[in-house]
Amino acid sequence: MHLDHTPENCDPANLRAMCQGCHLYYDQDHHVRTRAEARRTALEASGQLAFEL
């Protein structure tokens, strides 16, 4: 896996072999952010207006 979530960065210091459980745990925050971004993009594409505080 790429520690910085950039597949183009194949520097050995950026790569780790992990079991599925460890990989999911390591990526937990990244998945939360990308899930929120994908949801927001889908809502905007459907014509839903965004409300920001």
N, CA, C and O atoms as a MOPAC input file, in Angstrom:
PM7 MOZYME 1SCF
protein

 N      0.83000 1    -1.17100 1     0.00000 1
 C      0.00000 1     0.00000 1     0.00000 1
 C      0.87400 1     1.23300 1     0.00000 1
 O      2.01700 1     1.19000 1     0.45500 1
 N      0.34500 1     2.33000 1    -0.50700 1
 C      1.05400 1     3.60900 1    -0.54800 1
 C      0.66500 1     4.41800 1     0.68100 1
 O     -0.50300 1     4.76800 1     0.85200 1
 N      1.63200 1     4.71300 1     1.53200 1
 C      1.34300 1     5.39400 1     2.79400 1
 C      0.75000 1     6.78200 1     2.59300 1
 O     -0.03200 1     7.24200 1     3.42500 1
 N      1.11000 1     7.45900 1     1.50200 1
 C      0.57700 1     8.80700 1     1.26600 1
 C     -0.62500 1     8.81000 1     0.32300 1
 O     -1.07400 1     9.87300 1    -0.10500 1
 N     -1.14700 1     7.62800 1    -0.00300 1
 C     -2.32200 1     7.47000 1    -0.87200 1
 C     -2.10000 1     8.03700 1    -2.27100 1
 O     -3.05300 1     8.44500 1    -2.93500 1
 N     -0.85200 1     8.06500 1    -2.71700 1
 C     -0.51100 1     8.54200 1    -4.05400 1
 C      0.13600 1     7.38500 1    -4.81100 1
 O      1.31400 1     7.09400 1    -4.60700 1
 N     -0.63100 1     6.72000 1    -5.68700 1
 C     -0.09600 1     5.54700 1    -6.38300 1
 C      1.14900 1     5.83600 1    -7.22600 1
 O      1.95100 1     4.93600 1    -7.47200 1
 N      1.31100 1     7.06700 1    -7.66300 1
 C      2.48700 1     7.41200 1    -8.47500 1
 C      3.76600 1     7.46000 1    -7.64100 1
 O      4.86100 1     7.35900 1    -8.19500 1
 N      3.65100 1     7.61100 1    -6.33000 1
 C      4.81500 1     7.69600 1    -5.44700 1
 C      5.21400 1     6.28400 1    -5.01300 1
 O      4.70700 1     5.76300 1    -4.01900 1
 N      6.12200 1     5.68000 1    -5.76300 1
 C      6.54500 1     4.30600 1    -5.48600 1
 C      7.89300 1     4.23800 1    -4.77100 1
 O      8.60100 1     3.23500 1    -4.85800 1
 N      8.23300 1     5.29600 1    -4.07600 1
 C      9.44500 1     5.31200 1    -3.26400 1
 C      9.31900 1     4.20800 1    -2.20700 1
 O      8.27500 1     4.10800 1    -1.56400 1
 N     10.34100 1     3.38600 1    -2.01100 1
 C     10.24900 1     2.30900 1    -1.02400 1
 C      9.85000 1     2.78300 1     0.37800 1
 O      9.20900 1     2.03500 1     1.11700 1
 N     10.21800 1     4.01200 1     0.75600 1
 C      9.84300 1     4.53500 1     2.07200 1
 C      8.33800 1     4.81800 1     2.15000 1
 O      7.80000 1     4.98100 1     3.24500 1
 N      7.66000 1     4.87700 1     1.00900 1
 C      6.23200 1     5.15600 1     0.96300 1
 C      5.39500 1     3.88700 1     0.83000 1
 O      4.16700 1     3.96500 1     0.80100 1
 N      6.02700 1     2.73400 1     0.75000 1
 C      5.31100 1     1.47400 1     0.52000 1
 C      5.37700 1     0.57000 1     1.74400 1
 O      6.41700 1     0.47400 1     2.39500 1
 N      4.26100 1    -0.09400 1     2.06000 1
 C      4.20700 1    -1.06500 1     3.14400 1
 C      3.31000 1    -2.22100 1     2.72700 1
 O      2.30200 1    -2.03300 1     2.04600 1
 N      3.69200 1    -3.40300 1     3.14400 1
 C      2.83800 1    -4.57300 1     2.97100 1
 C      2.04100 1    -4.72800 1     4.26000 1
 O      2.61800 1    -4.77700 1     5.34600 1
 N      0.71300 1    -4.80500 1     4.14500 1
 C     -0.14600 1    -4.92600 1     5.32700 1
 C     -1.23500 1    -5.95700 1     5.06400 1
 O     -1.65900 1    -6.15400 1     3.92600 1
 N     -1.67900 1    -6.60800 1     6.13000 1
 C     -2.84300 1    -7.47200 1     6.00500 1
 C     -4.06700 1    -6.57500 1     5.79200 1
 O     -3.99800 1    -5.36500 1     6.01000 1
 N     -5.17800 1    -7.16800 1     5.36800 1
 C     -6.37300 1    -6.39700 1     5.05000 1
 C     -6.86400 1    -5.59400 1     6.25500 1
 O     -7.22900 1    -4.42800 1     6.10600 1
 N     -6.87800 1    -6.19000 1     7.42600 1
 C     -7.35000 1    -5.50000 1     8.62900 1
 C     -6.49900 1    -4.29300 1     8.97000 1
 O     -7.03800 1    -3.22900 1     9.27800 1
 N     -5.18700 1    -4.43100 1     8.92400 1
 C     -4.28300 1    -3.31700 1     9.20900 1
 C     -4.41100 1    -2.22500 1     8.15300 1
 O     -4.36900 1    -1.03700 1     8.47400 1
 N     -4.56700 1    -2.62800 1     6.89000 1
 C     -4.71800 1    -1.67600 1     5.79900 1
 C     -5.99600 1    -0.85700 1     5.99300 1
 O     -5.96900 1     0.36600 1     5.85600 1
 N     -7.10500 1    -1.51200 1     6.30900 1
 C     -8.35500 1    -0.79300 1     6.54000 1
 C     -8.24900 1     0.13600 1     7.74100 1
 O     -8.77200 1     1.25000 1     7.70800 1
 N     -7.58600 1    -0.30400 1     8.79000 1
 C     -7.39900 1     0.54500 1     9.97300 1
 C     -6.54800 1     1.76200 1     9.62600 1
 O     -6.87300 1     2.88100 1    10.02400 1
 N     -5.46700 1     1.55200 1     8.89100 1
 C     -4.57400 1     2.65400 1     8.50000 1
 C     -5.32600 1     3.66300 1     7.62700 1
 O     -5.13000 1     4.87000 1     7.77200 1
 N     -6.17800 1     3.18200 1     6.72900 1
 C     -6.89600 1     4.04400 1     5.78500 1
 C     -8.21500 1     4.59400 1     6.31900 1
 O     -8.92400 1     5.28200 1     5.58500 1
 N     -8.55900 1     4.31900 1     7.55000 1
 C     -9.86000 1     4.69900 1     8.10400 1
 C    -10.18000 1     6.18200 1     7.89200 1
 O    -11.25200 1     6.49100 1     7.37100 1
 N     -9.31200 1     7.09600 1     8.26600 1
 C     -9.57000 1     8.53500 1     8.10000 1
 C     -9.66400 1     8.91600 1     6.62800 1
 O    -10.48900 1     9.74600 1     6.24600 1
 N     -8.81800 1     8.30800 1     5.80600 1
 C     -8.84000 1     8.58900 1     4.37100 1
 C    -10.19100 1     8.18200 1     3.76900 1
 O    -10.74500 1     8.90600 1     2.94100 1
 N    -10.71600 1     7.03300 1     4.18300 1
 C    -12.00300 1     6.56400 1     3.66900 1
 C    -13.14300 1     7.48800 1     4.09400 1
 O    -14.06500 1     7.72900 1     3.31600 1
 N    -13.08800 1     8.00200 1     5.31100 1
 C    -14.12000 1     8.93300 1     5.79000 1
 C    -14.11800 1    10.18300 1     4.91900 1
 O    -15.17900 1    10.64700 1     4.50100 1
 N    -12.93900 1    10.73200 1     4.64200 1
 C    -12.84700 1    11.94800 1     3.82100 1
 C    -13.31700 1    11.69700 1     2.39800 1
 O    -14.10500 1    12.48200 1     1.86900 1
 N    -12.85800 1    10.63000 1     1.76600 1
 C    -13.22600 1    10.38800 1     0.37100 1
 C    -14.70200 1    10.02300 1     0.24800 1
 O    -15.33400 1    10.35400 1    -0.75500 1
 N    -15.26700 1     9.34300 1     1.25400 1
 C    -16.69200 1     9.02200 1     1.23400 1
 C    -17.50800 1    10.31700 1     1.29200 1
 O    -18.47900 1    10.46400 1     0.55100 1
 N    -17.13100 1    11.24400 1     2.15300 1
 C    -17.84100 1    12.51900 1     2.27000 1
 C    -17.73500 1    13.32000 1     0.97500 1
 O    -18.71500 1    13.92300 1     0.53700 1
 N    -16.55800 1    13.33000 1     0.36300 1
 C    -16.37200 1    14.05400 1    -0.90300 1
 C    -17.22500 1    13.44000 1    -2.01300 1
 O    -17.83000 1    14.16700 1    -2.80100 1
 N    -17.27800 1    12.12100 1    -2.07800 1
 C    -18.06700 1    11.44300 1    -3.10900 1
 C    -19.55300 1    11.72000 1    -2.90800 1
 O    -20.28100 1    11.94600 1    -3.87500 1
 N    -20.00200 1    11.70100 1    -1.65800 1
 C    -21.40900 1    11.98000 1    -1.37200 1
 C    -21.76500 1    13.41400 1    -1.76800 1
 O    -22.80800 1    13.65200 1    -2.37700 1
 N    -20.89900 1    14.36300 1    -1.42300 1
 C    -21.12600 1    15.77000 1    -1.75900 1
 C    -21.16100 1    15.96700 1    -3.27600 1
 O    -22.01200 1    16.69800 1    -3.78300 1
 N    -20.25700 1    15.33300 1    -3.99400 1
 C    -20.22200 1    15.44000 1    -5.45500 1
 C    -21.49200 1    14.86400 1    -6.07400 1
 O    -22.04300 1    15.44700 1    -7.00800 1
 N    -21.96100 1    13.72500 1    -5.56100 1
 C    -23.18300 1    13.11200 1    -6.08900 1
 C    -24.39300 1    14.00400 1    -5.84100 1
 O    -25.24700 1    14.14600 1    -6.71600 1
 N    -24.47200 1    14.60700 1    -4.65700 1
 C    -25.59100 1    15.50100 1    -4.36100 1
 C    -25.57500 1    16.72500 1    -5.26700 1
 O    -26.61800 1    17.13000 1    -5.78200 1
 N    -24.40900 1    17.31100 1    -5.46200 1
 C    -24.29600 1    18.48700 1    -6.32500 1
 C    -24.64400 1    18.13000 1    -7.77400 1
 O    -25.28600 1    18.91700 1    -8.46900 1
 N    -24.22500 1    16.95200 1    -8.22600 1
 C    -24.51400 1    16.52700 1    -9.59400 1
 C    -26.01200 1    16.29400 1    -9.80500 1
 O    -26.51600 1    16.42900 1   -10.92000 1
 N    -26.71500 1    15.94600 1    -8.73100 1
 C    -28.15200 1    15.70500 1    -8.83100 1
 C    -28.95900 1    16.99000 1    -8.71000 1
 O    -30.18700 1    16.96900 1    -8.79200 1
 N    -28.26400 1    18.11200 1    -8.51600 1
 C    -28.93800 1    19.39400 1    -8.42300 1
 C    -29.23700 1    19.83000 1    -6.99800 1
 O    -29.86000 1    20.87100 1    -6.79100 1
 N    -28.80800 1    19.05900 1    -6.02200 1
 C    -29.01500 1    19.41400 1    -4.61800 1
 C    -28.11400 1    20.58600 1    -4.25300 1
 O    -26.91500 1    20.55400 1    -4.52800 1
 N    -28.66600 1    21.59300 1    -3.65200 1
 C    -27.87900 1    22.74600 1    -3.23400 1
 C    -27.18100 1    22.44700 1    -1.92800 1
 O    -27.73500 1    21.77200 1    -1.06000 1
 N    -25.96700 1    22.94600 1    -1.78600 1
 C    -25.19400 1    22.75400 1    -0.55500 1
 C    -25.49600 1    23.89100 1     0.41400 1
 O    -25.65300 1    25.04000 1     0.00300 1
 N    -25.57500 1    23.57000 1     1.68800 1
 C    -25.79300 1    24.57500 1     2.73100 1
 C    -24.57300 1    24.54000 1     3.62600 1
 O    -24.27400 1    23.51200 1     4.23300 1
 N    -23.87800 1    25.63500 1     3.71100 1
 C    -22.67700 1    25.68600 1     4.54000 1
 C    -22.85800 1    26.71200 1     5.63400 1
 O    -23.42300 1    27.78200 1     5.40900 1
 N    -22.37900 1    26.38300 1     6.81900 1
 C    -22.46600 1    27.29000 1     7.96600 1
 C    -21.23900 1    28.14500 1     8.05600 1
 O    -21.12900 1    28.97400 1     8.96000 1

